[in-house]
Amino acid sequence: DDACFQPTPACGTKPPPSSTTDVFYTGSTVYIKLQQNLNHYNPGWPGFLDVAIAPGANHNTDNNFTLLAQMPDYWSHSQSQQTNFTVPLLIPNTPCDWCTLRI
């Protein structure tokens, strides 16, 4: 499934949606649930998963994103171990008609 591997900003080669997909309210806490299918830990460069937000769409670099949360990766016995995460996320108090949430 190509949805599992989108390494280039933003969302790989997928175009931005043409309509609203989710609505979040400034100052509220939402819980982001994600599943890591492949461990990114390497001795010397342990890796991480993060959640960030940027105003607008069509971001071709990471420069416009503001980091909201970061989870360090960990050494697991099997690099292909499946791990589920739940991240409590405080939505910034900056109104935005159309934002991109990068996970």
Z-matrix of the N, CA and C atoms (Angstrom, degrees):
N
C 1 1.448
C 2 1.520 1 108.40
N 3 1.325 2 117.35 1 121.44
C 4 1.457 3 120.41 2 -177.46
C 5 1.528 4 112.71 3 -70.71
N 6 1.328 5 118.54 4 -11.11
C 7 1.464 6 120.67 5 177.63
C 8 1.526 7 111.19 6 -70.79
N 9 1.314 8 118.01 7 -16.82
C 10 1.465 9 121.36 8 -178.48
C 11 1.524 10 113.04 9 -85.66
N 12 1.312 11 118.51 10 -11.78
C 13 1.458 12 119.90 11 -176.83
C 14 1.523 13 109.16 12 -138.00
N 15 1.323 14 116.69 13 95.13
C 16 1.462 15 123.05 14 179.49
C 17 1.524 16 108.05 15 -131.15
N 18 1.343 17 118.86 16 74.30
C 19 1.461 18 120.83 17 -170.65
C 20 1.520 19 115.94 18 -77.40
N 21 1.324 20 118.90 19 -17.06
C 22 1.457 21 118.99 20 -176.98
C 23 1.519 22 110.31 21 -99.85
N 24 1.339 23 117.78 22 145.35
C 25 1.460 24 120.32 23 -178.57
C 26 1.519 25 110.53 24 -68.82
N 27 1.246 26 120.57 25 154.28
C 28 1.463 27 123.46 26 -27.53
C 29 1.524 28 106.69 27 -99.49
N 30 1.281 29 116.10 28 132.17
C 31 1.472 30 123.18 29 178.66
C 32 1.522 31 112.28 30 62.79
N 33 1.318 32 116.28 31 34.83
C 34 1.464 33 119.60 32 177.61
C 35 1.515 34 111.22 33 64.92
N 36 1.310 35 117.01 34 -125.66
C 37 1.459 36 121.31 35 -178.03
C 38 1.520 37 112.63 36 -100.66
N 39 1.323 38 117.50 37 7.51
C 40 1.461 39 120.42 38 -178.05
C 41 1.525 40 110.71 39 -76.82
N 42 1.328 41 117.81 40 134.51
C 43 1.467 42 119.72 41 176.44
C 44 1.525 43 109.71 42 -73.40
N 45 1.341 44 117.44 43 155.94
C 46 1.463 45 119.06 44 177.28
C 47 1.529 46 109.81 45 -64.81
N 48 1.314 47 117.98 46 151.82
C 49 1.461 48 119.73 47 178.99
C 50 1.529 49 110.52 48 -64.73
N 51 1.307 50 115.84 49 152.17
C 52 1.465 51 119.89 50 -178.84
C 53 1.525 52 112.60 51 -87.42
N 54 1.320 53 116.84 52 -9.51
C 55 1.464 54 120.15 53 177.16
C 56 1.529 55 108.86 54 -141.53
N 57 1.310 56 115.99 55 168.65
C 58 1.464 57 122.17 56 -178.51
C 59 1.520 58 110.86 57 -59.44
N 60 1.324 59 116.74 58 133.93
C 61 1.463 60 120.51 59 177.87
C 62 1.518 61 111.28 60 -103.16
N 63 1.334 62 118.09 61 -35.18
C 64 1.460 63 123.23 62 177.94
C 65 1.522 64 108.32 63 -147.39
N 66 1.317 65 116.65 64 151.90
C 67 1.458 66 121.60 65 176.65
C 68 1.519 67 108.18 66 -119.90
N 69 1.339 68 115.87 67 125.77
C 70 1.454 69 122.55 68 175.82
C 71 1.521 70 107.70 69 -120.78
N 72 1.302 71 117.17 70 145.37
C 73 1.457 72 121.82 71 -178.39
C 74 1.518 73 110.15 72 -105.75
N 75 1.350 74 115.82 73 136.86
C 76 1.464 75 120.18 74 -178.88
C 77 1.520 76 110.27 75 -57.15
N 78 1.320 77 115.09 76 140.60
C 79 1.451 78 121.41 77 179.05
C 80 1.521 79 114.87 78 80.39
N 81 1.327 80 117.07 79 -1.56
C 82 1.468 81 119.48 80 -179.88
C 83 1.529 82 110.47 81 -95.74
N 84 1.315 83 115.01 82 159.24
C 85 1.458 84 121.07 83 176.30
C 86 1.521 85 108.61 84 -104.14
N 87 1.327 86 115.86 85 129.14
C 88 1.463 87 121.65 86 174.89
C 89 1.524 88 107.50 87 -119.19
N 90 1.302 89 116.04 88 158.91
C 91 1.462 90 120.88 89 179.93
C 92 1.515 91 108.58 90 -113.95
N 93 1.320 92 115.77 91 114.23
C 94 1.456 93 122.83 92 -179.87
C 95 1.524 94 107.57 93 -91.93
N 96 1.315 95 116.43 94 124.21
C 97 1.469 96 121.47 95 177.46
C 98 1.516 97 108.28 96 -108.60
N 99 1.330 98 115.98 97 128.29
C 100 1.456 99 119.81 98 179.47
C 101 1.518 100 110.06 99 -141.16
N 102 1.298 101 113.70 100 158.65
C 103 1.460 102 120.84 101 -179.18
C 104 1.516 103 108.67 102 -123.15
N 105 1.311 104 116.03 103 126.26
C 106 1.468 105 121.97 104 176.31
C 107 1.527 106 107.25 105 -95.89
N 108 1.316 107 116.01 106 119.59
C 109 1.466 108 120.58 107 -177.77
C 110 1.522 109 113.07 108 -92.96
N 111 1.315 110 117.19 109 -20.46
C 112 1.459 111 121.33 110 -179.28
C 113 1.517 112 108.47 111 -137.75
N 114 1.312 113 117.12 112 125.61
C 115 1.445 114 121.84 113 -179.61
C 116 1.530 115 109.32 114 -68.37
N 117 1.345 116 117.56 115 138.04
C 118 1.464 117 122.57 116 -178.85
C 119 1.520 118 112.92 117 -103.18
N 120 1.330 119 116.88 118 8.13
C 121 1.458 120 120.61 119 -176.32
C 122 1.524 121 110.64 120 -73.41
N 123 1.316 122 115.27 121 135.85
C 124 1.453 123 123.10 122 173.72
C 125 1.520 124 107.09 123 -141.21
N 126 1.316 125 119.63 124 132.73
C 127 1.467 126 118.41 125 175.37
C 128 1.529 127 109.28 126 -56.28
N 129 1.312 128 117.93 127 132.33
C 130 1.465 129 121.47 128 -176.74
C 131 1.512 130 112.52 129 94.60
N 132 1.303 131 118.82 130 -30.20
C 133 1.470 132 122.99 131 174.51
C 134 1.524 133 107.32 132 -144.81
N 135 1.337 134 117.09 133 88.61
C 136 1.456 135 120.70 134 -171.44
C 137 1.524 136 115.20 135 -68.55
N 138 1.310 137 119.12 136 -21.65
C 139 1.456 138 120.76 137 178.72
C 140 1.520 139 113.15 138 77.94
N 141 1.323 140 115.74 139 172.68
C 142 1.456 141 121.57 140 -177.58
C 143 1.529 142 108.93 141 -164.82
N 144 1.308 143 115.12 142 167.54
C 145 1.458 144 123.46 143 170.11
C 146 1.522 145 105.77 144 -119.08
N 147 1.325 146 118.17 145 145.10
C 148 1.457 147 118.34 146 179.29
C 149 1.521 148 111.91 147 -141.63
N 150 1.342 149 114.15 148 165.35
C 151 1.460 150 122.88 149 175.75
C 152 1.521 151 106.15 150 -128.29
N 153 1.336 152 116.74 151 130.79
C 154 1.461 153 121.37 152 -177.71
C 155 1.524 154 109.22 153 -142.87
N 156 1.338 155 116.13 154 161.69
C 157 1.462 156 121.61 155 -178.61
C 158 1.526 157 109.25 156 -131.51
N 159 1.339 158 115.86 157 147.93
C 160 1.465 159 121.80 158 176.85
C 161 1.521 160 108.73 159 -145.76
N 162 1.335 161 117.30 160 144.48
C 163 1.464 162 119.55 161 175.62
C 164 1.524 163 110.18 162 -71.11
N 165 1.322 164 116.16 163 143.67
C 166 1.460 165 121.14 164 176.29
C 167 1.516 166 113.23 165 84.02
N 168 1.325 167 114.32 166 -168.21
C 169 1.464 168 122.40 167 -179.11
C 170 1.523 169 108.35 168 -135.11
N 171 1.312 170 116.89 169 -177.03
C 172 1.468 171 123.19 170 178.27
C 173 1.524 172 112.97 171 59.67
N 174 1.309 173 117.02 172 46.77
C 175 1.465 174 121.01 173 177.91
C 176 1.525 175 109.26 174 -83.53
N 177 1.330 176 116.42 175 121.74
C 178 1.459 177 119.24 176 179.30
C 179 1.529 178 112.51 177 -102.44
N 180 1.342 179 116.66 178 2.55
C 181 1.464 180 121.44 179 172.43
C 182 1.528 181 108.40 180 -140.13
N 183 1.311 182 116.34 181 171.94
C 184 1.459 183 121.23 182 177.26
C 185 1.531 184 112.31 183 -88.56
N 186 1.338 185 118.15 184 -2.20
C 187 1.464 186 122.39 185 -171.91
C 188 1.519 187 114.69 186 -61.78
N 189 1.333 188 119.07 187 -29.99
C 190 1.464 189 121.58 188 -175.88
C 191 1.524 190 113.06 189 -85.58
N 192 1.308 191 117.71 190 -5.47
C 193 1.461 192 121.33 191 -174.26
C 194 1.526 193 111.64 192 -87.60
N 195 1.336 194 114.95 193 142.09
C 196 1.458 195 122.88 194 174.15
C 197 1.521 196 107.76 195 -107.15
N 198 1.311 197 116.19 196 123.96
C 199 1.458 198 121.43 197 -178.58
C 200 1.526 199 110.13 198 -68.34
N 201 1.338 200 116.91 199 129.45
C 202 1.459 201 122.44 200 178.78
C 203 1.524 202 112.31 201 -109.66
N 204 1.318 203 117.32 202 -30.92
C 205 1.471 204 121.04 203 -179.79
C 206 1.522 205 108.78 204 -157.76
N 207 1.328 206 115.47 205 149.80
C 208 1.461 207 120.54 206 177.41
C 209 1.527 208 109.08 207 -143.17
N 210 1.326 209 116.17 208 132.40
C 211 1.454 210 121.95 209 178.77
C 212 1.529 211 108.48 210 -116.13
N 213 1.326 212 118.13 211 122.27
C 214 1.466 213 119.45 212 178.14
C 215 1.522 214 110.37 213 -70.21
N 216 1.304 215 115.22 214 145.67
C 217 1.457 216 119.39 215 174.25
C 218 1.520 217 108.10 216 -79.72
N 219 1.280 218 117.90 217 170.11
C 220 1.459 219 121.91 218 -175.18
C 221 1.523 220 109.23 219 -140.22
N 222 1.307 221 114.78 220 160.46
C 223 1.460 222 120.34 221 177.90
C 224 1.524 223 108.63 222 -77.69
N 225 1.299 224 116.79 223 121.88
C 226 1.467 225 120.31 224 176.07
C 227 1.524 226 108.22 225 -118.68
N 228 1.293 227 116.26 226 157.98
C 229 1.457 228 120.26 227 -178.77
C 230 1.526 229 110.89 228 -62.47
N 231 1.317 230 115.77 229 -39.76
C 232 1.462 231 120.95 230 180.00
C 233 1.523 232 109.02 231 -116.24
N 234 1.323 233 117.34 232 122.26
C 235 1.463 234 120.52 233 -179.53
C 236 1.524 235 112.51 234 -63.56
N 237 1.328 236 117.86 235 -19.96
C 238 1.462 237 120.31 236 -179.59
C 239 1.521 238 111.44 237 -95.20
N 240 1.314 239 116.92 238 18.35
C 241 1.460 240 121.49 239 -179.88
C 242 1.528 241 110.13 240 -66.55
N 243 1.310 242 116.72 241 134.76
C 244 1.447 243 122.63 242 178.61
C 245 1.532 244 109.52 243 -87.60
N 246 1.334 245 117.14 244 127.79
C 247 1.459 246 121.60 245 -177.69
C 248 1.515 247 109.42 246 -129.49
N 249 1.332 248 116.96 247 134.33
C 250 1.454 249 122.01 248 176.50
C 251 1.521 250 109.52 249 -102.02
N 252 1.321 251 116.45 250 138.85
C 253 1.456 252 122.95 251 178.68
C 254 1.524 253 109.07 252 -124.93
N 255 1.320 254 116.71 253 145.96
C 256 1.455 255 122.98 254 167.93
C 257 1.517 256 106.74 255 -125.66
N 258 1.329 257 115.80 256 121.97
C 259 1.453 258 121.19 257 -174.71
C 260 1.526 259 109.42 258 -115.37
N 261 1.348 260 118.80 259 115.43
C 262 1.456 261 119.27 260 172.48
C 263 1.521 262 108.73 261 -73.37
N 264 1.308 263 116.62 262 129.69
C 265 1.458 264 121.17 263 -171.49
C 266 1.523 265 109.86 264 -129.97
N 267 1.326 266 117.01 265 121.34
C 268 1.458 267 122.04 266 176.13
C 269 1.527 268 108.17 267 -87.42
N 270 1.328 269 116.55 268 118.01
C 271 1.467 270 121.05 269 179.39
C 272 1.533 271 107.96 270 -73.47
N 273 1.341 272 117.90 271 127.84
C 274 1.470 273 120.89 272 -176.88
C 275 1.533 274 111.93 273 -59.13
N 276 1.326 275 115.10 274 153.22
C 277 1.465 276 121.33 275 179.10
C 278 1.525 277 112.20 276 -81.89
N 279 1.305 278 117.68 277 36.68
C 280 1.448 279 123.26 278 177.85
C 281 1.522 280 108.14 279 -113.43
N 282 1.334 281 117.83 280 109.27
C 283 1.471 282 119.15 281 -179.34
C 284 1.527 283 111.54 282 -59.23
N 285 1.296 284 115.36 283 144.77
C 286 1.464 285 121.29 284 -178.47
C 287 1.526 286 108.25 285 -152.36
N 288 1.322 287 116.73 286 118.58
C 289 1.468 288 120.29 287 -179.92
C 290 1.530 289 112.13 288 -69.66
N 291 1.321 290 116.06 289 -32.81
C 292 1.466 291 121.09 290 -179.30
C 293 1.521 292 107.10 291 -146.84
N 294 1.322 293 116.43 292 110.13
C 295 1.460 294 120.97 293 179.46
C 296 1.529 295 109.61 294 -124.29
N 297 1.300 296 114.49 295 160.78
C 298 1.469 297 121.27 296 175.88
C 299 1.517 298 108.39 297 -112.25
N 300 1.315 299 116.06 298 126.22
C 301 1.455 300 121.56 299 175.74
C 302 1.522 301 106.86 300 -103.14
N 303 1.326 302 116.28 301 114.96
C 304 1.470 303 122.05 302 -178.88
C 305 1.524 304 108.70 303 -96.31
N 306 1.318 305 115.86 304 126.50
C 307 1.457 306 120.79 305 179.53
C 308 1.510 307 109.34 306 -122.36
